[in-house]
Amino acid sequence: MEDPDEIKIPVAWVGADEFPVLFSNQVITQIDGQIIFLTLGQLVPPAFPGETSEAFNEAAESIPFVPIKPLVRLAMTPDGLRELAAVIETTIQKYNQLEQTNDPRTTDGEHD
């Protein structure tokens, strides 16, 4: 039963399409008490000059590490993280359904 004194105000995403779309292929999480930090980043493999495997190996051995560029760092409560996980799981299920039906939104090639 609804509370007659409760006021419901609709919400809407405004301006999301004005943000840049960034590709993330790395994620790290940290827990600090009741806050969970999610950091999403981008790793770009290094380019190796040289045509021989010897030149490639020499160049690879000279690199101390491959940097990950942080793109965004989010702090969430455990409930917020659970909600995010549910949204991601729902999105994966929808994607799988589209993929099984060969929906054009999930392919990059030619369509029938």
C-alpha positions, 0 to 999 in steps of 0.5 A: 500500500502506498503512503498517501503523504509520499511524493514521487518526483521522476528522474532523468539522465540529462547530458550523458551524451555530452560526455566522451566515451572512453575505452577501458580494458583494466579495472582494480578495486579497493575496499576501505571500511564501508567504501569500495573504490573502483578504478577503471583504466586503459592499457595500450600495448607498447609498439616494438620496432624491428623486424626480427625476433631478436630485436623484438625480444631486446625491445621487450626486455628493456621495458620495466612495465606497461603503464595503465592510464586511469580513466575514472575512479569511483567510490561506492557503498556496498549497496551501490556496488550490489546495484551496479553488479545487478545492472551489469548482469542484466546488461550481459543477459540482454547482450547474450540474447541479442547475440543469439538472435544475430541482432545487428547491434551486436555484430560488426559485419554485413547483415542479411 
